[in-house]
């Protein structure tokens, strides 16, 4: 049974790919293209398994775990370029009901932060592709905050940038273990997992989620309970 904080929520921090934006193999496709160009000293299969296991984390840190710094930087450059090409080709779309849910939360006076492990140019490309430029109060990537997930930096920077009064007034939402761990590390008043990624409820709860929803579309109702 979930015990909800008595502190009124002020800020909702939302992951992008898999939470508010359909992944649909986007990350894996972009990495496969990057691997084909760079061909790092690891098999493509093993590299893809690592990418799947680290969904939600800063992509440059993911690549540093499988290659030296020079190769990791080349992988990251190729990955971000491939990802932006896929976005330009129309491979980016919102999770059903995500935009309505965000607008509903904003209508209640809640601040909204969108966070991602992608680089800033890719985050901006996603936001432009969806027409979400005015939807969030802040959009953050690891390059602006210091560390990506599962560190708490994205959530805590969102709190500071929006003037949220306390960590207990923050709701952290995501589809990966890294998202849940990041929210827990930041002391969020509520950590929410969603099942629109590749993980099940048990895995998200084990990672720190207080509540697991079918999708972000259910969030406004859940916060009203």
N, C-alpha and C positions, 0 to 999 in steps of 0.2 A: 504494500500500500504506500502510495507516494504522499509525503508530508510537504505541503506547499509552504514556502516562506511567507511570513506575515508582511514582509516589506513589499510595498507596491512595486510592481515591475515598471521600469523606465526605459530599458534598452533591450532589444532583441538582436543578437549577433547570429547571422545566418551564413553558413557555408554556401558556396556556389555550386560547383559540379557535383551532382548526385543529390543535392538538397533542394536548391531552388532552380537549378539548371540541369536538364537531362544530360547524363554522360553518354549513354548509348554507344560505348566503346570509343568515345572521342579521345580520351587520354591514351588508351592503348594504341589506337591507330596512329596518333601523332608520334608516340614513342617508337613504334615499329618503323615509321618513315625515318626517324632520326637515327635509329640503329643501322638501318640500311646504308645511310650516308657515312656515319662515323665508324661503324663496325668495331666497337670496343672489345677488349679482351675478356668477353663473357658471352656465352651462347645467347642467342636471341630468346630462346625459351626461358632460360634462367633469369635473364634481364626482365622479361615481361612478368614473370612470377614475382620478382622483387617489386616491380612497379605496382602490381595489384595489391601486394601485401602492405604497401606504404601509401595507399590512397589517402589524400587529405593532407599529406605532409608537403613541405617546401620541396619543389621539384629539383632544385640545384642540390639540396642535401640528399635527396634520393639518389641522384646520379653520382655524387661523391662517394656513396657507399659501395658503388660497383666499379669505379674507375678512379684513376688519379685526377688531380685538379685540372690539368690541361684537357684531358679527354672529357671530364665531367662538364667543363665549360662549353666544349664543342657540342656535346650531346644536348645541353640545355638550349644553346642557340638554335640548333636544328629542330629540337622539340617545339620550342615556342613558335618558330616560323611555320612548322607543319600545322600546329594547332590553329594559328591564325588563318592559314589557308583553308582549313576545314571549316572554321567559323564563317569565312567569306563565302564558302560553298553552300551555306545554309544548314550546316550540321549542328547548329546551336539553337535550342528552343527551351522554353521554360517548362518546369514541372507543372503538370495540370493543376490549376488552382493557386499556384505560387504567387502570381502577381496580385490576384484578388485578396489573398491572405495578407500579403504585405500591406496593401492599401487599407485593409480593415484594421490592422494593428496601428498603422499611422493615424487612422481616423480616431483611435482611442488616445492619441497623444504619445504613443511609444516611439522612441527613436529606433532607427533601423541601421544596422551595419552589415555590409556584405564583405565576407572575407574569403581568401583563396590562397592556395599554395602556388598558383601560377605567378609569372612575372607581371609587372605593371602593364606593359603593352597588351598582353593577352587579356588581363582583367578588363582593361578599357575596351578592347575589341568585343568582348562578350557583352558588356553593358551597352555599348552602341548598337550591337546587333539586335538586342532585345528591346531597345528603346527605353532603357531603364535609367537614363542619366539623372532623372529627378526622383527616382524611387527610393534611394537610400540617402541617409545623412552622411555616410562615409563608406568608402570602398577601400579595403586595406589588403596589401600583399606583404609577404615576408620582408621584402627589401625596405619597407618603411618602418618596420617595427623591431627588427633585430633578429628574431628567431621565428620560424614557422611552427606549426603544430607538430608534436603535441605540447610544446611549450605554451604558456599562457599569454604570450606577448600580443597576439592578434586581438584576443578578447580584452586584455587590459588597455591596449592602445585605443580600442573602440570606446571603452568606458571613459578614458581621459578626453578623447576628441569630442565626445558628445556631452560631456559635463554630467554624466550619470553620478548619482550621489554615493553609491556604495556597490560593492561587488554583488551583494545580495539582491540588488535591484536589477541584475542582469540575467537574461535568459540566453543560453548558448545552444544552438541547434545545428546538428550535422548528421551525416550518414555513415561516418567512419569511426573506428576506434580512436583515431587521432583527434577527431573532433570532440568526442566525449571526454577524453583525457585532458585535452586543452581546457575545456569548460570547467572540469573539476579542478584542475590546477589553478585556474583563475579565481576560484571561489564563487562561481556563478550561483545565484539563488536557485536556478533550475537548469538542469542539463537535459536536453531533449534529443533523443535519437529518432531518425526517420528511416523507413524501410525502402526508400527509393534508390538506395545504392545497392550494394551486393551482400550486405550483412543481415543476419537475423536478430530478433529481439534479444535473445540470450547473450549474444556476443556484445551487443551495444550496452546492455545492462552491466555485464561484467567489466566493461571498459569505463563505467562511471555514469551512464545515463540514468536519470531519475524516472524518466517517462519515455516510452517509445510509441510513436505514432506511425500510421500507414504512410503519411506524407505531410509535408509542411502545410498543405491545405487545411489540415485539421487543427492547426496551432491556435487560431483565434478562439475557437470553441474550447479547446483544452485550457487556455489561460483564463477563461471565464468561469471555470468550475470552482 
